[in-house]
Amino acid sequence: MNIGERRVKIMDTTMRDGHQSLLATRMRLEHMIPIAEKIDAIGFHSVEVWGGATFDSCIRFLNEDPWERLRVFRRHLKNSKTQMLLRGQNVVGYKHYADDVLDEFIKAAVHNGMDIFRIFDALNDVRNMERAMQTTKREGGHVQGTVVYTISPVHNYDFFMRMGKELEQLGADSICLKDMAGILAPYPAYEIIKGLKESLSIPIQLHCHYTSGMAAMTYMKAAEAGVDVIDCAISSMALQTSQPAIETMVAAFKDTPYDTGLDLTALTEIADHFRDIRNNYVQFDNSSNNVDTNVLQYQVPGGMISNFVNQLKEQDALDKLPEVLAEVPRVREDFGFPPLVTPSSQIVGTQAAINVLMGERYKMATNEVKNYMRGFYGRSPAPVNEEARKKIIGDEEPITVRPADLIEPELPAAREEVGPYMEKPEDVVSVALFPQVAPKFLKERMAKKLLVDLDLAAQGSEFYPL
């Protein structure tokens, strides 16, 4: 085989999943833009810059407009495809939204510079992905249909093949196998990727987290199986609960049929930049160098464990952590083996903690757990435990339709809420997605703008009296 004929491409996750995984999604735009054009020149398959938790974090913690962030990235990444993570009908939030909100979000994202939409559903319920796929395709975006990887009696080789084929038939331009917990071992990865490559005619991308320490080995076997793209972060923002390091994979594949063709010297400058920048986020930094093998036993991502620690500390019950970790797989089985990814990870994890703290299983349940059992998040991968369901919602009959079919349009109320604080149409989408947070952000943005205008007027008052 001619070297270069079968080259493996890399998506750079540093400016989205890298800092979401390691720095609680707190990295500011001002720390990314100075190096963006150097990243643009590397030759990545795509650069992930948006989606996931970044939208929420921008308006909740950083006082940044997420739409402006996207536009700025677009201006600096002239030669690269931009990529984002879209939670299907959950968009970039934690619940299902009406179709009008989903449609308007995707239209605005394409208009502001987004190229590739990685679309997934926490339950692998394709009904919750179909509308997002259709709208992205209609608006001219690249549809990356996503199969969320997890381990359970129902998530076997045939399941992944069936779902991949279904997504291709629904119009996916590429497929991503998404291992959010870092539990995909090298040899299962080889079999799944090989099967997808043999049965589908579209590119296959693999997304793994380094949590368990297996991801780089998994990428090697995936390359042998024919994977087209792997997700990596720059070395100074890699490993731990992030992705494998770009430089490591570039070096490992050099002078092989999988040679990425990327320049290690140029990558060093980018690594140095983020190594320095990381010092600004010490308070959020998940800086442990240890791999977390608990994830292999409990399928609990690193972020979930840190949440458990905080919750149990608040209850003065940190000694209960082993019991909570052991309860997670039992709750997950009762719930029909959902993959532990946002929002199902929070739903299952919180209920596991409640069960342990209450000393009785399902004596109390959160509203999210009740809605899950009502079918409002979609179809569980396997049937739920009916005894558990009855204890949680009594004799209520769960829905069987696509959850969003029951949601009335939400943009009209958002337009009313925005009122005089609207500067651009995208503000309405922000309010529809985060009605508790976005209005405050928009008000503060307007107040800040007024102060700037007053300051400018005062500076020029000798020429233009007020």
N, C-alpha and C positions, 0 to 999 in steps of 0.2 A: 504493500500500500504506500502511496506517495504521502510523505509527511506534509501536512497542511490540508490534505484532502479530507481528513476526519477530525479536524480541529475542534476542541472543546471550548466553548465560549463561557464568559463569566459575567454575571450581573453583580454590580457593586451595591451592597446593602448598607454601606457605612452611614449614609445620611438619612436612613429611615430605620431599618430593623436593628442596625448596629447600636445606635444610641438608644433606641427603644428597649433593647435587651439589657444594656449595660448601665445606662444613665437615666433610667426612668423617663425617657422621651423628652429630656430637658434641653437638648442642644439647641442653641439659638442660631438663627439664620446668619447673624454677623460672624459666627465662628466657622461657618461652612463656605460662604461665598468666596473668601479670599483664595481658596484652593480649588474652587469649582471648575475653573477653566483648565487647570492642570489635570483634573479628573477627566474632563471632557476629551482631552488629547490622548488619553491612554488607549482607547479603542475597545471599551467594554461593550458587551452585547446590549446592555441597558444600564441605567443608573436609577436605583430606587430612591425616591426623594419625598414621597407623600403617602397618605393613607395610613391604615392601621390606627395607632393612637396619636399620630402627629397632629391631626386636625383638632382633636379635643385638647391636647396639650397646649397648642398654640393659643387658643382663646382662654383656657382655664388657668394656665400657669405663666405663660411667656408674654402675654399681652401683644401677640403678633397676629396679624390677619393671615389665616392659612391660604387664602386665595392669592394674596400678595406674595407669599412665600413661593407658591407654585409659579407665578409669573416671573419672579426673580430667577428662580432656577432655570426656567425656560430660556431666559435671556443669556445665561452663562453656559448652558449646555447646548451649544448650537449644533454640535455634530453627534450628539448622543440621543438615544431613545430614552425618554423618561418613563418610569414605571411606578405604579402604586398598588397598594393592597386594598381591595374593596370587599367588605364583608357581606356580599350579596344583598339581600333585602334589609340587612342591618346597616348598610352603607358604611359609615365610619363611626357608628354609634353602637349601642348595646341592646337594642330592641328592634323589632321590625317597624319599618316606616311605610307609609302609603306609597303607591306607585308614582304619584305625581312628584314626591320629594326625591325618590330614586332617579327618575327620569331627568329632573332639572339638575340634580347634582352631577350626573354623568355629562349632560350637555355642557354645563359650566366648566367641568374639569377638562373636557376636550378643548373647549374654546380658550381656556387659559394655558394650555400647553401640555396636557397629559397624552402620552402615546399608548402605553400598554397597561391594561387593567387586569390585574390578577384577581379573579372573582372566586370566592369560596363561600361555603356555608358550614357552620359549626357542626351540623348534624350530617353533612354530605347529602342533604335533601335537595335534589336538583331543582325541585319546584321553586326553591328560594333563590336560585341562581339564574333561572331562565329569563326573567324580565331584564335583569342587569346585563345579561349577555346580548339580548336583542337590542336594547337601547345603545349599548356600546358599539355594536356592529353598525347600527343605523347612523350613529354620529361619526363614524369613521375611525373609531379606536380599534386597537388590537385586543381581541378577546382571549385571555388566557384562562381557560377553564381549570379549576383546581380540585384535585382529589386529596382530601385531608387524610394523612396516614395515621393509623392507630392500630393497636393490637387488641383483638377480642375474638371470641368464637365466630362472629359474623364478618369480621374484616379479614378475609382471606384473599388469596391470589385471584380467585374468580370475581370477588367483589370489586377489586381495583380494576380488573380488565373490563368488567361490565360498565363501571362508571366512566372510565376513560372513553369507551366507545360511545356511550350516551352523550357525553360532552362534545365529542367530535361531531356527532350527528346534529347536535343543537347549534353548530356553527362555530365552535371554538377554533381559533387560529393556532393555538398551541395548548399544551397540557402541562400543568405543574403538579408534581407529587410533593406535597407539603408536609414535612416532618417537623412540627412546631415544638415537640418535646425533646427531640434528640434521641429517639428510641429506635430509629431505623438502622438495623444492623447491615453490614456489608453484603452478605450473601442473599438475604431477602431483597435488598435493593437491586442486586444484579438480576434476580428472577423477575421482579416487577418491571423494571425499566426495559429489560429484554422483551418481555411480553408486550408492553405498550408499543415499543418500536416495531415489533413484528405485526401488530394488529392495527396500528393507526398510521395515517399518512402525514401527520403534522408533527412539528418539533416537540420534544419532551424536555422539560426543565425540572431540576431537582433542588428543593429547598430543605436544608437540614440545619438544626442548631447543634452546637458543639457540646451541649450540656453533659452528656454521658461520656464524652471523649471519643466517640466512634466516627464522627462525621467526616473527617478527612479520609479515613479508610473506606467509608461508604461511598464517597465521591470517586475514589479510585475504581471500585468495582462497578459503579454506575457508568464511568467512562468506558470501561471494557464492554459494558452491555449496550453502549451506543447513545448515552445521554447527550443531548445537544448543548445544554446550558446548565451551569451550576451556580449557586448563589454563595458569594463570599464577601467578607468585609476586610478592609485594610488591617494589617497585622496589629496596629495599636488600638483597634476597636473590634478585635476578633476574639475567638475562643470563649470560654466560660459559657454563658447562655446565649452568646452571639453565634455567628457563623464561623466556619474555618477561615484561615487567613488567605487572602488573595495571593500573597507572595509565596506561601508554602505550596499552593496548588500549581502556580506558574512554574516553580522550580521542579516540582515532582513530575510534571508533564513535559518538561523541556526535552527536546530531541526524541520524542516518541510520536506515535501517530496522533496523540491527543494534545500536542503542543499548542498552547494558547496564543503564542505569538506576542505576548505582552512583555514590556520592558521592565525588568526588575529595578534598574537604576532610577527610572522615572517614578516607579511606585514607592521607592524609598523616601522621596521628598514628600509625598502625600502622607506616608506613615509618620514622618517626623512632625508634620503639621498637626495631625490629630493626637499625637502623643503629648504635645504641648497644650493643645486645647483641652484635653481631658482633665488637666489639673484644675480647670475652672469649675468642675462638677464633682468635686470630691464628696460632697454631702449626699449625692445621689448614686455614687459609683459602687457598683457591685464588683469590687476589686479583688475578690478571692481568686486565686489561681487554681483552685481545686475543681476537678470534675465532680459532678453530682450523680453518683450511681444509684441514689434513691429513685431517680426517675425511671430506671429500668424495672424496679419492683412495683412502684406505685403509679407510674405514668404521670407523675406530678411535675409540671415544668417548674424551673427554679423560681420564677416570679410568684407562683402559687405558694411555695414553701415560705418565702419571705412574708407573704400576706398572712399565712397561718401564724407565723411567729409574732407578728404585730397584733393580730386579733387575740391570741392567747395571752400575750403580755398584758393587754388591756384588761383581761378577765382574771389576771393573776393565776393563770393556769398553763404556763409554758411547759410544765411537766407532762401535760396531756398530748404534746405534739406527736409522739409515737402512735398513740391511739387514734389521733385524727388521720395521720397518714395511712394507717391500716384500714380506717373506715372509708376512705376515698374509693378504693376499688369495689367495695360492697355497695355503696351508693350508686356508683357508676353502673354496676350490673342491674340494680333495681330500676335505673333510669333507661335501660335499653342500650347500654354501652356507647354513649356519645363520646366522640373524640374530646379530649380536654384542651379546648382552644376557646378563645373569647367568642360568645359569652358563656358557653357550657362549662368551661373550667371554673368560672366564678360561681355558677349555679350549683354544681356538684360539690365544689370545695367548701362553700359556705354551709351547705346542708350537712356535710360530714362533720364540720366543727360544731354545729348546733346539736347534732345527735350525741356527740361525745359530752359536750358541756351540760346538756339536759339530762344525761343518764338514761335516755329512752329514745329509741329511733323514731323519728317523724312525729314526736310529740308537738313540735312547733316547726313551721315551715315558712320560708320567706315568700313574698308575693311572686318572685321570679320562679321559685320552685313550683308554686301552684300553677302559674301560667305554663310552665313546661309540661306539667302533667295534664293540663287542659288542651295541649297541642298547639299552643300559641307560638312556639318556636319552630314548629315543623314536625316531621315524622321522625321518631327515634329509629336508629339503625336496627334495633331488635325490639320486640314487644317489651313494654315496661312491666314491672312486677305489679300485678293488679291489687294485691293486698296493700302495698305501699301507696299506690295511687288512691285507693279508697280512704286510707288514713289521712292523706294530704288534702283531697278535694271532695271526699264523701261520695255521693251518688251523682255528681255532675257528669254529664256526658262529654267526653273530649271531642273537639272538632276534627274533621277529617279533610277539610279543604285546605288549600294553600293559605297560611295565616293572613297574608296581605290582602286577600280577597275580602276580608272582613273589616279592613281599615278604610275609613272615609278619607277623601283628599285632605291633606294637612297644610298645603301652601296658603290657602285663603286666611286661615287664622294666623299664620306666621307673618303674612303681609301686614295684617292689622297690628300685630305686636311690634313689628319693626317701626312702623309709623315714621316720625320725623328723623329717625336715626339712620335711615337707609341712605347709603352713598352709591351703592351699585346693586344690581339684581341679585348677586350672589349672597348678599346679606340676608335675604329672605330664606335662602337654603340653610345658612348657618343657624338661624333662629329655629327653623323647623327641626333641625337635627338636635340642637342643644338648647331647648327653650329656657332652661334654668340658668344657663351660663352666658349664652351669646348676647342677650339684650344688655346685660351689664357691660360686656366688652364693647358693644357698639356705642353705648352712652359715654363710656370713658374715652373712647376714640374721638367722639365728637367734642367732648369737653377739652381734650388735649389739643385738637385742631383749633378750637376757638381761642385757647390761650396763645397758641403760636401766632394766629392772625392778629390778636391784640398786641402781642409783643412786636410784631413787624410794623403794625400801625404806629405804635409808640415810638419806635426807632425812627420812623419817617415823619413824625408829627411836626417837625419844624418846617417841613415842606408841604405837608398835607394835614393841616389842623383837623382834629377830630371835632 
